Amino acid sequence: MMIKKILTRAIVVFGVAQALTVHAQLRVETSGVGATQIPIAIASFADEGLSPQQVTAIIKDDLTRSGYFKIIDTGSVMSETTPVNFGEIKSRGADALVVGSVQRLADGRYDVRYRLLDTLKQAPLSGFGQAAGNDRLRLAAHRIADDIYEKLIGIRGDFSTRVAYVTKAGNEYRLEVADSDGQGTQIALRSNEPIISPAWSPDGTKVAYVSFESKKPVVYVQDLVSRQRVTIANYKGSNSAPSWSPDGSKLALALAREGLTQVYVVNADGSGLRRLTNTNSIETEPQFSPDGQSIYFTSDRSGGPQIYKMPAGGGEAQRVTFNGIYNISPRIAPDGKTLAYISRREGRFQLYALDLASGQELRLSDGPRDEAPSFSPNGRYLMYATESGRRGSLAVVSVDGRVRHRLTTQAGDVREPTWGPFMK
């Protein structure tokens, strides 16, 4: 069967634990802009030259990467207490102004303060202060960008979130974790055998994945803080495609322990395994809906791989995708309204988004072999694996297809992205 062939190929191509270690960063190239761009002036933060990170530059890069802001450089240094000449700022075409400061504290940390100002009303829109050590300054900058995005766009920003992905360099596979901009990369796992299908826990502290280090696919959950891991599924046959329930109490899996691959659920500690599908077809790639009431999955019960939906406790499944004869890798937007998936058409594997209410479909990528989509936690973007030259790389596209950026590295092929959740 066709679905079996592609799943087998994925295992062959991409398919121990150690402390998180720093590794090569991803490089970001952005193209395209949103339907509208907000002109925003950003002044250099006062005294940031004394800190190891340029907070202003990180904020600018975040907002530029989103595609929804037109950055205007004030050409000046302004702290949160600097008197503002609003007439001059407005003359530059800016609707908002960002100012701030970075001051070193007696304990070695940095006090990062910022204000967001409405230049038309000449009034503050937001602002806060936060203390951060050297290793948290990038996070502090991302949080400021998050706040700006939310106040001006009306949707929570996700610049302070993390992504995980698999890098292959030579004969080594690495499960890596990085900031959403590809910086701050750390290695969570090294192996001489393939690693595939990483999936973040809802609280962002753990990652489930499939490792072939035992010469067969086994599902693990690894705590990124304690570095401890638990074996979730090590049954006869293939153990694959872990997906967390929204409350983090369970994982959905695809197991071939009794013949053909079927969908199961298991408690997050590996106990309580329960089978949900029982067909003569291949049932795989389960994904919980955001409300936890349904599971989307891929099945070839109609002759070719298509995406179906069933109750989270099992039961009758309904077909969801009808356009195209080959649709795999379902991912559901955080609001539950959009289904992203990979569709093969005219010999090319590309990313599509389906409005579940209207049935309207939108192609979001144009690569020949795109795969593994993952929604950003605010639902505005999708990250997926693609190719750049002859190397595997990651790409991000907005759900309307207008904004795109690519994340590449010279350290090896990059695949299997998964976007982490909002952190408290």
Sine and cosine of phi, psi and omega as CSV:
sin_phi,cos_phi,sin_psi,cos_psi,sin_omega,cos_omega
0.00,0.00,0.51,-0.86,-0.08,-1.00
-0.89,0.46,-0.65,0.76,-0.03,-1.00
-0.91,0.42,-0.57,0.82,0.02,-1.00
-0.91,0.41,-0.60,0.80,-0.01,-1.00
-0.90,0.43,-0.71,0.70,-0.05,-1.00
-0.95,0.33,-0.57,0.82,0.04,-1.00
-0.92,0.39,-0.63,0.78,0.04,-1.00
-0.90,0.43,-0.66,0.75,0.00,-1.00
-0.90,0.43,-0.63,0.77,0.01,-1.00
-0.89,0.46,-0.63,0.78,0.01,-1.00
-0.92,0.39,-0.63,0.77,-0.02,-1.00
-0.93,0.38,-0.67,0.74,-0.08,-1.00
-0.97,0.23,-0.65,0.76,-0.02,-1.00
-0.80,-0.60,0.62,0.78,-0.03,-1.00
0.34,-0.94,0.00,0.00,0.00,0.00
0.00,0.00,-0.61,-0.79,-0.17,-0.98
-0.48,0.88,0.56,-0.83,0.04,-1.00
-0.50,-0.86,0.08,-1.00,0.01,-1.00
-0.90,0.43,0.47,-0.88,0.08,-1.00
-0.90,0.44,0.80,-0.60,0.01,-1.00
-0.80,-0.59,0.52,-0.85,-0.05,-1.00
-0.95,0.32,0.61,-0.80,0.00,-1.00
-0.59,-0.81,-0.03,-1.00,-0.07,-1.00
-0.85,0.53,0.59,-0.81,-0.03,-1.00
-1.00,0.05,0.35,-0.94,0.14,-0.99
-1.00,0.04,0.56,-0.83,0.02,-1.00
-0.98,-0.22,0.71,-0.71,-0.09,-1.00
-0.96,-0.29,0.74,-0.67,0.12,-0.99
-0.82,-0.57,0.87,-0.50,-0.09,-1.00
-0.96,-0.29,0.62,-0.79,0.11,-0.99
-0.60,-0.80,0.48,-0.88,0.02,-1.00
1.00,0.10,0.36,-0.93,0.02,-1.00
-0.69,-0.73,0.25,-0.97,0.04,-1.00
-0.95,0.31,0.15,-0.99,-0.01,-1.00
-0.86,0.51,-0.58,0.81,0.11,-0.99
-0.73,-0.68,0.53,-0.85,0.04,-1.00
-0.84,-0.54,0.72,-0.69,0.03,-1.00
-1.00,0.01,0.86,-0.51,0.05,-1.00
-0.97,0.26,0.86,-0.51,-0.07,-1.00
-0.73,-0.68,0.79,-0.61,0.05,-1.00
-1.00,0.01,0.72,-0.70,0.00,-1.00
-0.79,-0.61,0.91,-0.42,0.03,-1.00
-1.00,0.08,0.47,-0.88,0.10,-1.00
-0.90,0.43,0.72,-0.69,-0.02,-1.00
-0.94,0.35,0.66,-0.75,0.00,-1.00
-0.90,0.44,0.68,-0.73,0.10,-0.99
0.91,0.41,0.19,0.98,-0.03,-1.00
-0.95,0.32,-0.25,0.97,0.05,-1.00
-0.90,0.43,-0.29,0.96,0.02,-1.00
-1.00,0.06,-0.11,0.99,-0.02,-1.00
-0.98,-0.21,0.36,-0.93,-0.04,-1.00
-0.97,0.25,-0.19,0.98,0.02,-1.00
-0.83,-0.55,0.65,-0.76,0.05,-1.00
-1.00,0.04,1.00,-0.07,-0.10,-0.99
-0.86,0.51,-0.68,0.73,-0.02,-1.00
-0.86,0.52,-0.70,0.71,-0.03,-1.00
-0.90,0.44,-0.62,0.78,0.01,-1.00
-0.91,0.42,-0.69,0.73,0.03,-1.00
-0.88,0.48,-0.71,0.70,0.02,-1.00
-0.87,0.49,-0.71,0.71,-0.01,-1.00
-0.89,0.46,-0.67,0.74,0.01,-1.00
-0.87,0.50,-0.78,0.63,-0.07,-1.00
-0.92,0.39,-0.60,0.80,0.06,-1.00
-0.90,0.44,-0.68,0.73,-0.04,-1.00
-0.89,0.45,-0.48,0.88,0.00,-1.00
-0.92,0.39,-0.46,0.89,-0.01,-1.00
1.00,0.09,-0.04,1.00,-0.10,-0.99
-0.94,-0.33,0.17,0.98,0.00,-1.00
-0.73,-0.68,0.62,-0.78,0.16,-0.99
-0.96,-0.26,0.93,-0.36,-0.10,-0.99
-0.99,0.13,0.77,-0.63,0.06,-1.00
-0.90,-0.44,0.86,-0.51,0.00,-1.00
-0.99,0.11,0.83,-0.56,0.00,-1.00
-0.96,0.27,-0.33,0.94,-0.04,-1.00
0.95,0.32,0.30,0.95,-0.04,-1.00
-0.63,-0.77,0.25,-0.97,0.09,-1.00
-0.98,-0.21,0.80,-0.60,-0.03,-1.00
-0.64,-0.77,0.81,-0.59,0.09,-1.00
-1.00,0.00,0.05,-1.00,0.00,-1.00
-0.93,0.37,-0.22,0.98,0.01,-1.00
-0.95,-0.30,-0.01,1.00,-0.01,-1.00
-0.94,0.35,0.76,-0.65,0.09,-1.00
-0.86,0.52,0.67,-0.74,-0.09,-1.00
-0.96,-0.29,0.76,-0.65,0.15,-0.99
-1.00,0.00,1.00,0.02,-0.09,-1.00
-0.89,0.45,-0.53,0.85,0.02,-1.00
-0.87,0.49,-0.68,0.73,0.00,-1.00
-0.92,0.39,-0.67,0.75,-0.01,-1.00
-0.91,0.42,-0.67,0.75,0.01,-1.00
-0.92,0.40,-0.54,0.84,0.01,-1.00
-0.91,0.41,-0.35,0.94,0.06,-1.00
-1.00,0.10,-0.05,1.00,0.04,-1.00
1.00,0.00,0.24,0.97,-0.07,-1.00
-1.00,0.02,0.73,-0.69,0.09,-1.00
-1.00,0.01,-0.32,0.95,-0.02,-1.00
-0.58,-0.82,0.36,-0.93,-0.02,-1.00
-0.71,-0.70,0.69,-0.73,0.07,-1.00
-0.91,-0.42,0.80,-0.60,0.06,-1.00
-0.73,-0.68,0.28,-0.96,0.02,-1.00
0.07,-1.00,-0.11,-0.99,-0.02,-1.00
-0.48,-0.88,0.38,-0.93,0.07,-1.00
-0.74,-0.67,0.94,-0.35,-0.06,-1.00
-0.85,-0.52,0.68,-0.73,0.00,-1.00
-0.98,0.22,0.73,-0.68,0.02,-1.00
-1.00,-0.06,0.23,-0.97,-0.04,-1.00
-0.90,0.45,-0.47,0.88,-0.03,-1.00
-1.00,0.06,0.10,0.99,0.04,-1.00
1.00,-0.08,-0.22,0.98,0.06,-1.00
-0.99,0.16,0.02,-1.00,-0.01,-1.00
-0.84,-0.54,0.67,-0.75,0.07,-1.00
-1.00,-0.08,0.94,-0.34,-0.05,-1.00
-0.96,-0.27,0.89,-0.46,-0.01,-1.00
-0.85,-0.52,0.53,-0.85,0.01,-1.00
-0.49,-0.87,0.40,-0.92,0.11,-0.99
-0.69,-0.72,0.63,-0.78,0.12,-0.99
-0.93,-0.36,0.83,-0.56,-0.10,-0.99
-0.88,-0.48,0.64,-0.77,0.12,-0.99
-1.00,0.06,0.92,-0.40,-0.07,-1.00
-0.97,0.26,-0.39,0.92,0.01,-1.00
-0.97,0.23,-0.70,0.71,0.01,-1.00
-1.00,0.01,-0.13,0.99,-0.03,-1.00
0.79,0.61,0.74,0.67,-0.08,-1.00
-0.64,-0.77,0.45,-0.89,0.03,-1.00
-0.95,0.30,0.61,-0.79,0.08,-1.00
-0.97,-0.25,-0.54,0.84,-0.02,-1.00
-0.20,-0.98,0.06,-1.00,0.04,-1.00
0.34,-0.94,0.48,-0.88,0.05,-1.00
-0.24,-0.97,0.16,-0.99,0.09,-1.00
-0.83,-0.55,0.45,-0.89,0.02,-1.00
-0.48,-0.88,0.61,-0.79,0.06,-1.00
-0.99,-0.10,0.71,-0.70,-0.06,-1.00
-0.58,-0.81,0.68,-0.73,0.13,-0.99
-0.97,0.24,0.06,-1.00,-0.01,-1.00
-0.80,0.60,-0.65,0.76,-0.08,-1.00
-0.99,0.16,-0.01,1.00,-0.02,-1.00
-0.87,-0.49,0.10,0.99,-0.02,-1.00
-0.92,0.38,-0.63,0.78,0.05,-1.00
-0.88,0.47,-0.66,0.75,0.03,-1.00
-0.89,0.46,-0.65,0.76,0.03,-1.00
-0.87,0.50,-0.68,0.74,0.03,-1.00
-0.91,0.42,-0.68,0.73,0.03,-1.00
-0.88,0.48,-0.61,0.79,0.00,-1.00
-0.92,0.39,-0.58,0.82,0.08,-1.00
-0.90,0.43,-0.71,0.70,0.04,-1.00
-0.87,0.49,-0.63,0.78,0.07,-1.00
-0.85,0.53,-0.71,0.70,-0.05,-1.00
-0.91,0.41,-0.68,0.74,0.04,-1.00
-0.87,0.49,-0.72,0.69,-0.01,-1.00
-0.86,0.51,-0.73,0.69,-0.04,-1.00
-0.92,0.40,-0.67,0.74,-0.04,-1.00
-0.93,0.36,-0.55,0.84,-0.08,-1.00
-0.99,-0.16,-0.45,0.89,0.00,-1.00
-0.99,-0.16,-0.50,0.87,0.00,-1.00
1.00,-0.02,0.14,0.99,0.02,-1.00
-0.78,-0.63,0.62,-0.78,-0.04,-1.00
-0.86,0.51,0.74,-0.67,0.04,-1.00
-0.97,0.24,0.45,-0.89,-0.03,-1.00
-0.81,-0.58,0.43,0.90,-0.01,-1.00
-0.93,0.37,-0.44,0.90,-0.04,-1.00
-1.00,0.04,0.10,1.00,0.03,-1.00
-0.99,0.10,0.11,-0.99,-0.04,-1.00
-0.86,-0.51,0.35,-0.94,0.09,-1.00
-0.80,-0.60,0.46,-0.89,0.11,-0.99
-0.82,-0.57,0.48,-0.88,-0.03,-1.00
-0.29,-0.96,0.15,-0.99,0.00,-1.00
-0.92,-0.39,0.76,-0.65,0.08,-1.00
-0.92,-0.38,0.70,-0.71,0.07,-1.00
-0.90,-0.44,0.87,-0.50,0.03,-1.00
-0.78,-0.63,0.92,-0.38,-0.08,-1.00
0.90,0.43,-0.81,-0.59,0.02,-1.00
-0.99,-0.14,0.13,0.99,-0.05,-1.00
-0.97,-0.26,0.69,-0.73,0.11,-0.99
-0.94,-0.35,0.65,-0.76,0.00,-1.00
-0.74,-0.68,0.76,-0.65,0.20,-0.98
-1.00,0.00,0.90,-0.44,-0.10,-0.99
-0.88,-0.47,0.47,-0.88,0.03,-1.00
-0.81,-0.58,0.69,-0.72,-0.04,-1.00
-0.56,-0.83,0.24,-0.97,0.18,-0.98
-0.88,0.47,0.29,-0.96,-0.03,-1.00
-0.90,0.44,-0.30,0.95,0.05,-1.00
-1.00,-0.06,0.14,0.99,0.05,-1.00
1.00,0.06,-0.02,1.00,0.01,-1.00
-1.00,-0.08,0.14,-0.99,0.03,-1.00
0.90,0.43,0.58,0.82,-0.07,-1.00
-0.93,0.37,0.69,-0.72,0.08,-1.00
-0.73,-0.69,0.52,-0.86,0.00,-1.00
-1.00,-0.10,0.84,-0.54,0.03,-1.00
-1.00,-0.06,-0.45,0.89,-0.06,-1.00
-0.40,-0.92,0.68,-0.73,0.14,-0.99
-0.89,-0.46,0.58,-0.81,0.05,-1.00
-0.36,-0.93,0.50,-0.86,0.13,-0.99
-1.00,0.05,0.00,1.00,0.04,-1.00
-0.89,-0.46,0.38,-0.93,-0.08,-1.00
-0.85,0.53,0.52,-0.85,0.14,-0.99
-0.82,-0.57,0.76,-0.65,-0.01,-1.00
-0.66,-0.75,0.22,-0.98,0.20,-0.98
0.83,0.55,0.73,0.69,0.08,-1.00
-0.91,0.42,0.56,-0.83,0.00,-1.00
-0.54,-0.84,0.81,-0.58,-0.02,-1.00
-0.96,0.28,0.60,-0.80,0.20,-0.98
-0.95,0.31,0.42,-0.91,-0.05,-1.00
-0.86,0.51,-0.45,0.90,0.01,-1.00
-1.00,-0.02,-0.01,1.00,0.08,-1.00
0.97,0.26,0.20,0.98,-0.03,-1.00
-0.99,-0.16,-0.24,0.97,-0.07,-1.00
-0.72,-0.70,0.36,-0.93,0.11,-0.99
-0.74,-0.68,0.79,-0.61,0.16,-0.99
-1.00,-0.02,0.54,-0.84,0.00,-1.00
-0.33,-0.95,0.18,-0.98,0.07,-1.00
-0.93,-0.36,0.80,-0.60,0.03,-1.00
-0.86,-0.52,0.59,-0.81,0.02,-1.00
-0.97,-0.23,0.32,0.95,-0.08,-1.00
-0.89,0.45,-0.36,0.93,0.06,-1.00
-1.00,-0.07,0.30,0.95,0.00,-1.00
0.93,0.37,0.29,0.96,0.11,-0.99
-0.41,-0.91,0.39,-0.92,0.00,-1.00
-0.95,0.30,0.83,-0.56,0.02,-1.00
-0.77,-0.64,0.67,-0.74,0.01,-1.00
-1.00,-0.04,0.78,-0.62,0.04,-1.00
-0.83,-0.55,0.36,-0.93,0.23,-0.97
-0.84,-0.54,0.82,-0.57,-0.03,-1.00
-0.90,-0.44,0.75,-0.66,0.09,-1.00
-0.99,0.17,0.84,-0.54,-0.07,-1.00
-0.97,0.23,-0.27,0.96,0.01,-1.00
-1.00,-0.03,-0.81,0.58,-0.05,-1.00
-0.99,0.12,-0.29,0.96,-0.02,-1.00
0.95,0.31,0.09,1.00,0.05,-1.00
-0.98,0.19,0.49,-0.87,0.04,-1.00
-0.67,-0.74,0.39,-0.92,-0.05,-1.00
-0.83,-0.56,0.68,-0.73,0.11,-0.99
-0.98,0.19,0.86,-0.52,-0.04,-1.00
-1.00,-0.10,-0.65,0.76,-0.03,-1.00
-0.54,-0.84,0.89,-0.45,0.05,-1.00
-0.66,-0.75,0.88,0.48,-0.06,-1.00
-0.99,-0.13,0.18,-0.98,0.08,-1.00
-0.86,0.52,0.67,-0.74,-0.02,-1.00
1.00,0.08,-0.32,-0.95,-0.08,-1.00
-0.99,0.15,0.69,-0.72,0.12,-0.99
-0.86,-0.51,0.90,-0.44,-0.18,-0.98
-0.45,-0.89,0.09,-1.00,0.20,-0.98
0.82,0.58,0.82,0.58,0.03,-1.00
-0.94,0.35,0.60,-0.80,0.04,-1.00
-0.56,-0.83,0.76,-0.65,-0.07,-1.00
-0.99,0.15,0.57,-0.82,0.22,-0.98
-0.96,0.30,0.42,-0.91,-0.06,-1.00
-0.85,0.53,-0.49,0.87,0.00,-1.00
-1.00,0.01,-0.02,1.00,0.06,-1.00
0.97,0.23,0.12,0.99,-0.06,-1.00
-1.00,0.06,-0.33,0.94,-0.07,-1.00
-0.66,-0.75,0.27,-0.96,0.18,-0.98
-0.77,-0.63,0.63,-0.77,0.18,-0.98
-1.00,-0.04,0.60,-0.80,-0.08,-1.00
-0.68,-0.74,0.31,-0.95,0.18,-0.98
-0.91,-0.41,0.90,-0.44,-0.06,-1.00
-0.82,-0.57,0.58,-0.81,0.07,-1.00
-0.92,-0.40,0.62,0.79,-0.10,-0.99
-0.95,0.31,-0.32,0.95,-0.03,-1.00
-0.81,-0.58,0.44,0.90,0.00,-1.00
0.84,-0.55,-0.88,-0.48,0.01,-1.00
-0.92,0.40,0.49,-0.87,0.01,-1.00
-0.90,0.44,0.76,-0.65,0.00,-1.00
-0.73,-0.68,0.23,-0.97,-0.02,-1.00
-1.00,-0.04,0.73,-0.68,0.03,-1.00
-0.77,-0.64,0.29,-0.96,0.23,-0.97
-0.82,-0.57,0.48,-0.88,-0.02,-1.00
-0.56,-0.83,0.49,-0.87,0.09,-1.00
-0.91,0.42,0.38,-0.92,-0.09,-1.00
-0.90,0.43,-0.25,0.97,0.06,-1.00
-0.99,-0.12,0.08,1.00,0.03,-1.00
1.00,-0.08,-0.06,1.00,-0.01,-1.00
-1.00,-0.02,0.18,-0.98,0.15,-0.99
0.92,0.38,0.62,0.78,-0.01,-1.00
-0.88,0.47,0.72,-0.69,0.00,-1.00
-0.63,-0.78,0.73,-0.68,-0.01,-1.00
-1.00,0.09,0.70,-0.71,-0.02,-1.00
-0.96,-0.29,-0.52,0.86,0.02,-1.00
-0.90,-0.44,0.48,-0.88,-0.01,-1.00
-0.51,-0.86,0.98,0.18,-0.09,-1.00
-0.77,-0.64,0.07,-1.00,0.09,-1.00
-0.99,-0.11,0.36,0.93,0.00,-1.00
-0.87,-0.49,0.17,-0.99,0.11,-0.99
-1.00,0.07,0.84,-0.54,0.01,-1.00
-0.88,-0.48,0.86,-0.51,-0.15,-0.99
-0.48,-0.88,0.03,-1.00,0.06,-1.00
0.81,0.58,0.77,0.63,0.00,-1.00
-0.94,0.35,0.57,-0.82,0.04,-1.00
-0.62,-0.79,0.83,-0.56,0.07,-1.00
-0.93,0.37,0.58,-0.81,0.18,-0.98
-0.95,0.30,0.37,-0.93,-0.05,-1.00
-0.86,0.52,-0.49,0.87,0.02,-1.00
-1.00,0.05,-0.02,1.00,0.04,-1.00
0.97,0.26,0.08,1.00,-0.08,-1.00
-1.00,0.02,-0.32,0.95,-0.08,-1.00
-0.71,-0.70,0.31,-0.95,0.13,-0.99
-0.78,-0.62,0.82,-0.58,0.14,-0.99
-1.00,-0.04,0.58,-0.82,-0.02,-1.00
-0.40,-0.92,0.22,-0.98,0.02,-1.00
-0.98,-0.22,0.71,-0.70,0.00,-1.00
-0.61,-0.79,0.53,-0.85,0.09,-1.00
-0.97,-0.26,0.41,0.91,-0.04,-1.00
-0.89,0.45,-0.35,0.94,0.02,-1.00
-1.00,-0.05,0.07,1.00,0.00,-1.00
0.92,-0.40,-0.56,0.83,0.08,-1.00
-0.69,-0.72,0.28,-0.96,-0.06,-1.00
-0.92,0.40,0.81,-0.59,0.08,-1.00
-0.66,-0.75,0.23,-0.97,-0.05,-1.00
-0.98,-0.19,0.71,-0.70,-0.04,-1.00
-0.81,-0.58,0.22,-0.98,0.02,-1.00
-0.70,-0.71,0.69,-0.72,0.05,-1.00
-0.64,-0.77,0.29,-0.96,0.09,-1.00
-0.87,0.50,0.53,-0.85,-0.05,-1.00
-0.89,0.46,-0.38,0.93,0.04,-1.00
-1.00,-0.04,0.09,1.00,-0.06,-1.00
0.99,-0.12,0.24,-0.97,-0.01,-1.00
0.73,-0.69,-0.23,-0.97,-0.08,-1.00
-0.90,0.43,0.72,-0.70,-0.01,-1.00
-0.98,-0.19,0.55,-0.83,0.05,-1.00
-0.89,-0.45,0.68,-0.73,0.03,-1.00
-0.96,0.29,0.67,-0.75,-0.06,-1.00
-0.94,-0.33,-0.67,0.74,-0.04,-1.00
-0.99,-0.17,0.70,-0.72,-0.01,-1.00
-0.76,-0.65,-0.33,0.94,0.04,-1.00
-0.99,0.12,0.78,-0.62,-0.02,-1.00
1.00,0.09,0.37,-0.93,-0.06,-1.00
-0.97,-0.23,0.03,1.00,-0.09,-1.00
-0.52,-0.85,0.99,-0.13,-0.03,-1.00
-0.78,-0.62,0.80,-0.60,-0.09,-1.00
-0.65,-0.76,0.05,-1.00,0.14,-0.99
0.85,0.52,0.86,0.52,0.01,-1.00
-0.93,0.36,0.65,-0.76,0.13,-0.99
-0.65,-0.76,0.68,-0.73,-0.07,-1.00
-0.96,-0.30,0.71,-0.71,0.04,-1.00
-0.89,0.45,0.45,-0.89,-0.02,-1.00
-0.84,0.54,-0.46,0.89,0.04,-1.00
-1.00,0.02,-0.01,1.00,0.06,-1.00
0.97,0.25,0.13,0.99,-0.11,-0.99
-0.99,-0.11,-0.32,0.95,-0.09,-1.00
-0.80,-0.60,0.70,-0.72,0.09,-1.00
-0.96,-0.29,0.82,-0.57,0.12,-0.99
-0.97,-0.24,0.55,-0.83,-0.02,-1.00
-0.28,-0.96,0.21,-0.98,0.06,-1.00
-0.98,-0.21,0.77,-0.64,-0.01,-1.00
-0.83,-0.55,0.70,-0.71,0.07,-1.00
-0.99,-0.12,0.88,-0.47,0.02,-1.00
-0.65,-0.76,0.76,-0.65,-0.05,-1.00
0.81,0.59,0.61,0.79,0.07,-1.00
0.98,0.19,0.10,0.99,-0.03,-1.00
-0.90,-0.44,0.70,-0.71,0.05,-1.00
-1.00,-0.08,0.91,-0.40,-0.11,-0.99
-0.72,-0.70,0.35,-0.94,-0.05,-1.00
-1.00,0.06,0.75,-0.66,0.05,-1.00
-0.80,-0.60,0.42,-0.91,0.11,-0.99
-0.80,-0.59,0.71,-0.71,-0.04,-1.00
-0.87,-0.49,0.84,-0.54,0.13,-0.99
-0.96,0.27,0.91,-0.41,-0.13,-0.99
-0.94,0.34,-0.36,0.93,0.02,-1.00
-0.99,0.11,-0.73,0.68,-0.08,-1.00
-1.00,-0.03,-0.35,0.94,-0.08,-1.00
0.99,0.17,0.08,1.00,-0.01,-1.00
-0.96,0.27,0.71,-0.70,-0.07,-1.00
-0.91,-0.42,0.61,-0.79,-0.01,-1.00
-0.72,-0.70,0.80,-0.60,0.08,-1.00
-0.99,0.14,0.76,-0.64,-0.10,-0.99
-0.92,-0.38,-0.17,0.98,0.00,-1.00
-0.67,-0.74,0.26,-0.97,-0.04,-1.00
-0.73,-0.68,0.24,0.97,-0.01,-1.00
-0.97,0.25,0.32,-0.95,0.02,-1.00
-0.98,0.21,-0.42,0.91,-0.08,-1.00
-0.62,-0.78,0.86,0.51,0.05,-1.00
-0.99,0.14,0.50,-0.87,-0.09,-1.00
-0.33,-0.94,0.18,-0.98,0.18,-0.98
0.82,0.57,0.88,0.48,0.03,-1.00
-0.95,0.32,0.45,-0.89,0.04,-1.00
-0.48,-0.88,0.81,-0.59,0.00,-1.00
-0.97,0.25,0.57,-0.82,0.22,-0.98
-0.93,0.37,0.41,-0.91,-0.06,-1.00
-0.90,0.44,-0.38,0.93,0.07,-1.00
-1.00,-0.03,-0.02,1.00,0.09,-1.00
0.98,0.21,0.08,1.00,-0.05,-1.00
-1.00,0.04,-0.27,0.96,-0.10,-1.00
-0.67,-0.74,0.36,-0.93,0.11,-0.99
-0.80,-0.60,0.75,-0.67,0.14,-0.99
-0.98,-0.22,0.61,-0.79,0.01,-1.00
-0.48,-0.88,0.25,-0.97,0.03,-1.00
-1.00,-0.04,0.66,-0.75,-0.01,-1.00
-0.56,-0.83,-0.32,-0.95,0.03,-1.00
-0.79,-0.61,0.62,-0.78,0.08,-1.00
-0.78,-0.62,0.95,-0.31,-0.17,-0.99
0.93,0.38,-0.83,-0.56,0.06,-1.00
-0.95,-0.31,0.21,0.98,-0.02,-1.00
-0.95,-0.31,0.53,-0.85,0.17,-0.99
-0.96,0.29,0.67,-0.75,0.02,-1.00
-0.59,-0.81,0.09,-1.00,0.04,-1.00
-0.94,-0.34,0.52,-0.86,0.05,-1.00
-0.71,-0.70,0.46,-0.89,0.06,-1.00
-0.80,-0.59,0.69,-0.73,0.04,-1.00
-0.70,-0.72,0.62,-0.79,0.09,-1.00
-0.95,0.32,0.41,-0.91,-0.10,-0.99
-0.92,0.39,-0.27,0.96,0.11,-0.99
-1.00,-0.07,-0.02,1.00,0.06,-1.00
0.99,0.16,0.04,1.00,-0.10,-0.99
-0.99,0.13,-0.58,0.81,-0.10,-0.99
-0.94,-0.34,0.73,-0.68,-0.01,-1.00
-0.67,-0.74,0.60,-0.80,0.25,-0.97
-0.50,-0.86,0.42,-0.91,-0.10,-1.00
-0.87,-0.49,0.65,-0.76,0.04,-1.00
-0.91,-0.42,0.87,-0.49,-0.05,-1.00
-0.79,-0.62,0.28,-0.96,0.08,-1.00
-0.52,-0.85,0.48,-0.88,0.08,-1.00
-1.00,0.03,0.03,1.00,-0.09,-1.00
-0.99,0.11,-0.12,0.99,0.00,-1.00
0.51,-0.86,-0.14,-0.99,0.06,-1.00
-0.98,0.20,0.68,-0.73,-0.02,-1.00
-0.90,-0.43,0.78,-0.63,-0.05,-1.00
-0.58,-0.82,0.03,-1.00,0.19,-0.98
0.84,0.55,0.80,0.60,-0.02,-1.00
-0.97,0.24,0.51,-0.86,0.17,-0.99
-0.57,-0.82,0.78,-0.63,-0.08,-1.00
-1.00,-0.01,0.79,-0.61,-0.05,-1.00
-0.97,0.26,0.21,-0.98,-0.05,-1.00
-0.99,0.15,0.15,-0.99,0.20,-0.98
-0.87,0.49,0.62,-0.79,0.04,-1.00
-0.97,-0.25,0.59,-0.81,0.02,-1.00
-0.97,0.24,0.00,0.00,0.00,0.00
